Amino acid sequence: MVNMPKYSCHCGHVMNLSTGWSDFELTLIPQQNIENIGDALATPDKPTPEKFYEMVDAGSINVLRCPQCDRLHLKGEAGYTTYVRQE
């Protein structure tokens, strides 16, 4: 039996991380990276797809947004830090 990667939210919802990209998987990208990417795309020597993804990933944070309760789970070096939506 293969152990599939999953993440359980505090509300009990289980997010399956083994099916490719899902709507609940997000990336926080620093605004400066977006500016740099835009500038690079406006030049005649545009970045390759590999370089584009390297530029997106630089300093970015992987995020899981629970589709049941909207909690955000930000991935860091020590695992996920969870943030709860306030009303």
N, CA, C and O atoms as a GROMACS GRO file, in nm:
protein
  348
    1MET      N    1   0.083  -0.118   0.000
    1MET     CA    2   0.000   0.000   0.000
    1MET      C    3   0.088   0.125   0.000
    1MET      O    4   0.182   0.134   0.080
    2VAL      N    5   0.059   0.221  -0.089
    2VAL     CA    6   0.137   0.342  -0.102
    2VAL      C    7   0.079   0.449  -0.010
    2VAL      O    8  -0.042   0.467  -0.004
    3ASN      N    9   0.166   0.519   0.061
    3ASN     CA   10   0.124   0.625   0.152
    3ASN      C   11   0.111   0.755   0.072
    3ASN      O   12   0.212   0.811   0.029
    4MET      N   13  -0.012   0.802   0.053
    4MET     CA   14  -0.037   0.922  -0.026
    4MET      C   15  -0.020   1.046   0.063
    4MET      O   16  -0.065   1.046   0.178
    5PRO      N   17   0.044   1.154   0.010
    5PRO     CA   18   0.058   1.275   0.091
    5PRO      C   19  -0.076   1.347   0.108
    5PRO      O   20  -0.147   1.373   0.011
    6LYS      N   21  -0.106   1.376   0.232
    6LYS     CA   22  -0.230   1.446   0.266
    6LYS      C   23  -0.200   1.545   0.377
    6LYS      O   24  -0.101   1.532   0.449
    7TYR      N   25  -0.287   1.644   0.389
    7TYR     CA   26  -0.274   1.740   0.498
    7TYR      C   27  -0.410   1.755   0.563
    7TYR      O   28  -0.509   1.783   0.495
    8SER      N   29  -0.415   1.736   0.695
    8SER     CA   30  -0.540   1.750   0.769
    8SER      C   31  -0.548   1.888   0.831
    8SER      O   32  -0.461   1.927   0.909
    9CYS      N   33  -0.653   1.961   0.797
    9CYS     CA   34  -0.677   2.091   0.856
    9CYS      C   35  -0.728   2.072   0.999
    9CYS      O   36  -0.775   1.964   1.035
   10HIS      N   37  -0.718   2.175   1.079
   10HIS     CA   38  -0.766   2.170   1.217
   10HIS      C   39  -0.917   2.147   1.225
   10HIS      O   40  -0.967   2.099   1.327
   11CYS      N   41  -0.990   2.181   1.117
   11CYS     CA   42  -1.135   2.161   1.116
   11CYS      C   43  -1.172   2.016   1.085
   11CYS      O   44  -1.288   1.977   1.095
   12GLY      N   45  -1.071   1.934   1.046
   12GLY     CA   46  -1.095   1.794   1.016
   12GLY      C   47  -1.095   1.762   0.867
   12GLY      O   48  -1.092   1.645   0.830
   13HIS      N   49  -1.098   1.864   0.781
   13HIS     CA   50  -1.096   1.840   0.637
   13HIS      C   51  -0.956   1.791   0.596
   13HIS      O   52  -0.855   1.846   0.638
   14VAL      N   53  -0.953   1.687   0.513
   14VAL     CA   54  -0.826   1.631   0.465
   14VAL      C   55  -0.805   1.672   0.320
   14VAL      O   56  -0.890   1.647   0.235
   15MET      N   57  -0.691   1.735   0.294
   15MET     CA   58  -0.655   1.778   0.159
   15MET      C   59  -0.557   1.679   0.099
   15MET      O   60  -0.451   1.654   0.155
   16ASN      N   61  -0.593   1.623  -0.014
   16ASN     CA   62  -0.509   1.526  -0.084
   16ASN      C   63  -0.407   1.603  -0.166
   16ASN      O   64  -0.444   1.680  -0.254
   17LEU      N   65  -0.278   1.583  -0.138
   17LEU     CA   66  -0.171   1.656  -0.205
   17LEU      C   67  -0.105   1.574  -0.315
   17LEU      O   68  -0.001   1.615  -0.368
   18SER      N   69  -0.163   1.462  -0.351
   18SER     CA   70  -0.098   1.373  -0.448
   18SER      C   71  -0.165   1.372  -0.584
   18SER      O   72  -0.130   1.290  -0.669
   19THR      N   73  -0.260   1.461  -0.609
   19THR     CA   74  -0.333   1.457  -0.736
   19THR      C   75  -0.289   1.566  -0.833
   19THR      O   76  -0.361   1.596  -0.927
   20GLY      N   77  -0.172   1.624  -0.811
   20GLY     CA   78  -0.131   1.737  -0.895
   20GLY      C   79  -0.179   1.864  -0.828
   20GLY      O   80  -0.218   1.862  -0.711
   21TRP      N   81  -0.178   1.973  -0.902
   21TRP     CA   82  -0.218   2.102  -0.844
   21TRP      C   83  -0.368   2.105  -0.821
   21TRP      O   84  -0.446   2.070  -0.909
   22SER      N   85  -0.407   2.148  -0.703
   22SER     CA   86  -0.547   2.160  -0.666
   22SER      C   87  -0.581   2.306  -0.642
   22SER      O   88  -0.492   2.390  -0.626
   23ASP      N   89  -0.710   2.337  -0.642
   23ASP     CA   90  -0.753   2.475  -0.619
   23ASP      C   91  -0.714   2.527  -0.481
   23ASP      O   92  -0.708   2.649  -0.461
   24PHE      N   93  -0.687   2.440  -0.386
   24PHE     CA   94  -0.652   2.484  -0.252
   24PHE      C   95  -0.502   2.507  -0.234
   24PHE      O   96  -0.460   2.552  -0.128
   25GLU      N   97  -0.422   2.476  -0.336
   25GLU     CA   98  -0.277   2.498  -0.329
   25GLU      C   99  -0.245   2.632  -0.394
   25GLU      O  100  -0.273   2.654  -0.512
   26LEU      N  101  -0.185   2.722  -0.314
   26LEU     CA  102  -0.156   2.857  -0.358
   26LEU      C  103  -0.008   2.889  -0.335
   26LEU      O  104   0.063   2.815  -0.268
   27THR      N  105   0.036   3.002  -0.392
   27THR     CA  106   0.171   3.050  -0.371
   27THR      C  107   0.166   3.200  -0.343
   27THR      O  108   0.106   3.276  -0.420
   28LEU      N  109   0.227   3.242  -0.234
   28LEU     CA  110   0.244   3.385  -0.206
   28LEU      C  111   0.376   3.428  -0.270
   28LEU      O  112   0.481   3.371  -0.243
   29ILE      N  113   0.367   3.529  -0.355
   29ILE     CA  114   0.485   3.576  -0.428
   29ILE      C  115   0.514   3.720  -0.387
   29ILE      O  116   0.424   3.803  -0.393
   30PRO      N  117   0.637   3.751  -0.347
   30PRO     CA  118   0.669   3.890  -0.312
   30PRO      C  119   0.643   3.984  -0.430
   30PRO      O  120   0.670   3.950  -0.545
   31GLN      N  121   0.590   4.100  -0.401
   31GLN     CA  122   0.558   4.198  -0.504
   31GLN      C  123   0.680   4.232  -0.589
   31GLN      O  124   0.669   4.251  -0.710
   32GLN      N  125   0.797   4.239  -0.526
   32GLN     CA  126   0.920   4.269  -0.602
   32GLN      C  127   0.947   4.162  -0.707
   32GLN      O  128   0.994   4.194  -0.816
   33ASN      N  129   0.919   4.036  -0.675
   33ASN     CA  130   0.937   3.928  -0.774
   33ASN      C  131   0.845   3.951  -0.894
   33ASN      O  132   0.887   3.932  -1.008
   34ILE      N  133   0.721   3.991  -0.868
   34ILE     CA  134   0.627   4.015  -0.976
   34ILE      C  135   0.678   4.128  -1.066
   34ILE      O  136   0.670   4.118  -1.188
   35GLU      N  137   0.729   4.234  -1.004
   35GLU     CA  138   0.786   4.345  -1.082
   35GLU      C  139   0.904   4.297  -1.166
   35GLU      O  140   0.916   4.331  -1.284
   36ASN      N  141   0.993   4.219  -1.104
   36ASN     CA  142   1.111   4.168  -1.176
   36ASN      C  143   1.071   4.078  -1.292
   36ASN      O  144   1.130   4.086  -1.400
   37ILE      N  145   0.971   3.994  -1.272
   37ILE     CA  146   0.924   3.905  -1.378
   37ILE      C  147   0.863   3.987  -1.491
   37ILE      O  148   0.890   3.961  -1.608
   38GLY      N  149   0.781   4.086  -1.456
   38GLY     CA  150   0.722   4.173  -1.558
   38GLY      C  151   0.828   4.243  -1.640
   38GLY      O  152   0.818   4.251  -1.762
   39ASP      N  153   0.930   4.296  -1.572
   39ASP     CA  154   1.040   4.362  -1.643
   39ASP      C  155   1.112   4.265  -1.735
   39ASP      O  156   1.145   4.300  -1.848
   40ALA      N  157   1.138   4.143  -1.686
   40ALA     CA  158   1.208   4.043  -1.767
   40ALA      C  159   1.127   4.002  -1.890
   40ALA      O  160   1.183   3.978  -1.997
   41LEU      N  161   0.995   3.994  -1.875
   41LEU     CA  162   0.909   3.955  -1.987
   41LEU      C  163   0.899   4.066  -2.092
   41LEU      O  164   0.864   4.040  -2.207
   42ALA      N  165   0.929   4.190  -2.052
   42ALA     CA  166   0.920   4.303  -2.145
   42ALA      C  167   1.048   4.323  -2.224
   42ALA      O  168   1.056   4.414  -2.307
   43THR      N  169   1.149   4.240  -2.201
   43THR     CA  170   1.275   4.253  -2.274
   43THR      C  171   1.278   4.159  -2.394
   43THR      O  172   1.207   4.058  -2.395
   44PRO      N  173   1.358   4.191  -2.496
   44PRO     CA  174   1.370   4.100  -2.611
   44PRO      C  175   1.426   3.962  -2.571
   44PRO      O  176   1.394   3.862  -2.635
   45ASP      N  177   1.509   3.959  -2.466
   45ASP     CA  178   1.569   3.833  -2.420
   45ASP      C  179   1.485   3.776  -2.306
   45ASP      O  180   1.531   3.771  -2.192
   46LYS      N  181   1.363   3.734  -2.338
   46LYS     CA  182   1.269   3.685  -2.237
   46LYS      C  183   1.324   3.562  -2.164
   46LYS      O  184   1.401   3.484  -2.222
   47PRO      N  185   1.284   3.543  -2.037
   47PRO     CA  186   1.332   3.425  -1.964
   47PRO      C  187   1.272   3.296  -2.023
   47PRO      O  188   1.161   3.296  -2.076
   48THR      N  189   1.348   3.189  -2.011
   48THR     CA  190   1.297   3.057  -2.050
   48THR      C  191   1.189   3.017  -1.950
   48THR      O  192   1.181   3.076  -1.842
   49PRO      N  193   1.107   2.918  -1.983
   49PRO     CA  194   1.009   2.872  -1.885
   49PRO      C  195   1.074   2.831  -1.752
   49PRO      O  196   1.020   2.859  -1.645
   50GLU      N  197   1.191   2.765  -1.759
   50GLU     CA  198   1.259   2.724  -1.636
   50GLU      C  199   1.300   2.845  -1.553
   50GLU      O  200   1.282   2.846  -1.431
   51LYS      N  201   1.355   2.947  -1.619
   51LYS     CA  202   1.396   3.070  -1.549
   51LYS      C  203   1.274   3.142  -1.492
   51LYS      O  204   1.280   3.196  -1.381
   52PHE      N  205   1.164   3.144  -1.567
   52PHE     CA  206   1.041   3.206  -1.520
   52PHE      C  207   0.997   3.144  -1.388
   52PHE      O  208   0.968   3.216  -1.292
   53TYR      N  209   0.993   3.011  -1.381
   53TYR     CA  210   0.952   2.943  -1.258
   53TYR      C  211   1.051   2.965  -1.145
   53TYR      O  212   1.011   2.974  -1.029
   54GLU      N  213   1.180   2.974  -1.177
   54GLU     CA  214   1.279   3.006  -1.074
   54GLU      C  215   1.252   3.144  -1.016
   54GLU      O  216   1.262   3.164  -0.895
   55MET      N  217   1.217   3.240  -1.103
   55MET     CA  218   1.189   3.376  -1.057
   55MET      C  219   1.062   3.379  -0.971
   55MET      O  220   1.057   3.452  -0.872
   56VAL      N  221   0.962   3.302  -1.009
   56VAL     CA  222   0.838   3.295  -0.930
   56VAL      C  223   0.867   3.233  -0.794
   56VAL      O  224   0.820   3.282  -0.692
   57ASP      N  225   0.943   3.125  -0.793
   57ASP     CA  226   0.968   3.052  -0.668
   57ASP      C  227   1.060   3.125  -0.571
   57ASP      O  228   1.055   3.098  -0.451
   58ALA      N  229   1.144   3.217  -0.619
   58ALA     CA  230   1.240   3.286  -0.532
   58ALA      C  231   1.166   3.364  -0.423
   58ALA      O  232   1.096   3.461  -0.452
   59GLY      N  233   1.183   3.323  -0.300
   59GLY     CA  234   1.122   3.391  -0.188
   59GLY      C  235   0.972   3.367  -0.171
   59GLY      O  236   0.909   3.430  -0.086
   60SER      N  237   0.915   3.278  -0.251
   60SER     CA  238   0.772   3.253  -0.241
   60SER      C  239   0.740   3.159  -0.124
   60SER      O  240   0.828   3.092  -0.070
   61ILE      N  241   0.613   3.158  -0.086
   61ILE     CA  242   0.567   3.073   0.024
   61ILE      C  243   0.453   2.986  -0.028
   61ILE      O  244   0.357   3.037  -0.085
   62ASN      N  245   0.464   2.856  -0.007
   62ASN     CA  246   0.356   2.764  -0.044
   62ASN      C  247   0.246   2.773   0.061
   62ASN      O  248   0.272   2.777   0.182
   63VAL      N  249   0.121   2.775   0.013
   63VAL     CA  250   0.005   2.793   0.100
   63VAL      C  251  -0.101   2.690   0.066
   63VAL      O  252  -0.125   2.659  -0.051
   64LEU      N  253  -0.165   2.637   0.168
   64LEU     CA  254  -0.284   2.554   0.150
   64LEU      C  255  -0.401   2.633   0.209
   64LEU      O  256  -0.393   2.680   0.322
   65ARG      N  257  -0.510   2.646   0.132
   65ARG     CA  258  -0.630   2.714   0.183
   65ARG      C  259  -0.739   2.608   0.194
   65ARG      O  260  -0.783   2.551   0.094
   66CYS      N  261  -0.781   2.582   0.316
   66CYS     CA  262  -0.881   2.478   0.340
   66CYS      C  263  -1.012   2.516   0.270
   66CYS      O  264  -1.066   2.624   0.296
   67PRO      N  265  -1.063   2.430   0.183
   67PRO     CA  266  -1.188   2.460   0.114
   67PRO      C  267  -1.310   2.453   0.206
   67PRO      O  268  -1.419   2.497   0.168
   68GLN      N  269  -1.293   2.399   0.325
   68GLN     CA  270  -1.407   2.387   0.417
   68GLN      C  271  -1.418   2.506   0.511
   68GLN      O  272  -1.527   2.557   0.534
   69CYS      N  273  -1.304   2.553   0.566
   69CYS     CA  274  -1.310   2.658   0.668
   69CYS      C  275  -1.231   2.784   0.632
   69CYS      O  276  -1.234   2.882   0.707
   70ASP      N  277  -1.160   2.783   0.520
   70ASP     CA  278  -1.080   2.897   0.472
   70ASP      C  279  -0.955   2.926   0.555
   70ASP      O  280  -0.894   3.031   0.539
   71ARG      N  281  -0.916   2.835   0.644
   71ARG     CA  282  -0.789   2.855   0.714
   71ARG      C  283  -0.676   2.854   0.610
   71ARG      O  284  -0.682   2.782   0.510
   72LEU      N  285  -0.573   2.935   0.637
   72LEU     CA  286  -0.454   2.934   0.553
   72LEU      C  287  -0.343   2.862   0.628
   72LEU      O  288  -0.320   2.888   0.747
   73HIS      N  289  -0.274   2.773   0.558
   73HIS     CA  290  -0.163   2.698   0.615
   73HIS      C  291  -0.040   2.735   0.532
   73HIS      O  292  -0.027   2.691   0.418
   74LEU      N  293   0.052   2.815   0.590
   74LEU     CA  294   0.171   2.860   0.522
   74LEU      C  295   0.287   2.768   0.556
   74LEU      O  296   0.315   2.742   0.673
   75LYS      N  297   0.353   2.718   0.452
   75LYS     CA  298   0.461   2.623   0.473
   75LYS      C  299   0.593   2.695   0.500
   75LYS      O  300   0.634   2.783   0.425
   76GLY      N  301   0.656   2.656   0.609
   76GLY     CA  302   0.786   2.710   0.647
   76GLY      C  303   0.884   2.597   0.665
   76GLY      O  304   0.855   2.482   0.633
   77GLU      N  305   1.000   2.629   0.717
   77GLU     CA  306   1.104   2.528   0.736
   77GLU      C  307   1.063   2.421   0.837
   77GLU      O  308   1.103   2.306   0.824
   78ALA      N  309   0.984   2.458   0.936
   78ALA     CA  310   0.945   2.365   1.042
   78ALA      C  311   0.806   2.306   1.020
   78ALA      O  312   0.750   2.247   1.112
   79GLY      N  313   0.751   2.320   0.900
   79GLY     CA  314   0.617   2.269   0.874
   79GLY      C  315   0.522   2.383   0.842
   79GLY      O  316   0.564   2.488   0.794
   80TYR      N  317   0.395   2.362   0.869
   80TYR     CA  318   0.292   2.462   0.837
   80TYR      C  319   0.256   2.545   0.958
   80TYR      O  320   0.248   2.495   1.070
   81THR      N  321   0.234   2.675   0.935
   81THR     CA  322   0.178   2.766   1.035
   81THR      C  323   0.038   2.798   0.989
   81THR      O  324   0.017   2.832   0.872
   82THR      N  325  -0.060   2.787   1.078
   82THR     CA  326  -0.200   2.803   1.042
   82THR      C  327  -0.253   2.939   1.086
   82THR      O  328  -0.225   2.987   1.196
   83TYR      N  329  -0.332   2.999   0.995
   83TYR     CA  330  -0.397   3.127   1.022
   83TYR      C  331  -0.547   3.110   1.004
   83TYR      O  332  -0.591   3.052   0.905
   84VAL      N  333  -0.625   3.159   1.100
   84VAL     CA  334  -0.770   3.146   1.098
   84VAL      C  335  -0.831   3.278   1.053
   84VAL      O  336  -0.788   3.386   1.095
   85ARG      N  337  -0.930   3.269   0.969
   85ARG     CA  338  -1.004   3.385   0.922
   85ARG      C  339  -1.082   3.448   1.036
   85ARG      O  340  -1.151   3.377   1.110
   86GLN      N  341  -1.072   3.579   1.051
   86GLN     CA  342  -1.146   3.649   1.156
   86GLN      C  343  -1.265   3.720   1.093
   86GLN      O  344  -1.255   3.775   0.983
   87GLU      N  345  -1.374   3.720   1.163
   87GLU     CA  346  -1.496   3.788   1.116
   87GLU      C  347  -1.502   3.925   1.177
   87GLU      O  348  -1.596   4.000   1.151
   0.00000   0.00000   0.00000
